[in-house]
Amino acid sequence: MDKDEVFNKIADLVADQFDVDRSKITGDLNFKNDLDADSIDFVEFVLDMEDTFNAEISDEDAEKLNTINEAVDFVMAHQK
């Protein structure tokens, strides 16, 4: 899966989870600052990412995911 595909899948998850217009989602979008994601929202998002990409994301790694680009980079680095 290439970076654009990963970005699009994550952007779709964000649009669904946080009720955001898909066209307004950019790589710099910050989960906490721009989406006002609380810890429960973010945990649900991480679980959706794990399901979508068939990957395991540790709590320690999840804490480092602040933006869409960071989430994309994580998935790219941990693809099987």
C-alpha positions, 0 to 999 in steps of 0.5 A: 500500500502506498502513502496516498492509499494509507492517507486516504484510508486514515482520512476516511476513518477521521471523517467518520469518527470525528464527523469532519468534512473529508475534503477538509482533512489534511496531513497537518490536522492535529487530533487533539487541537483541531478535532478536540479529540478526547482520550476515548475518541482517540482510543476508538480511532486507534482501534479503528486504525488497527482493524483497518491496517491489521496492525497492533499499535501500542499505547506508547506508539499511539501517544506519539500520533498527533497528526494525520501525517504522523499516523500515516508515517506510523502505518507506512513504517509498520506495514507487513 
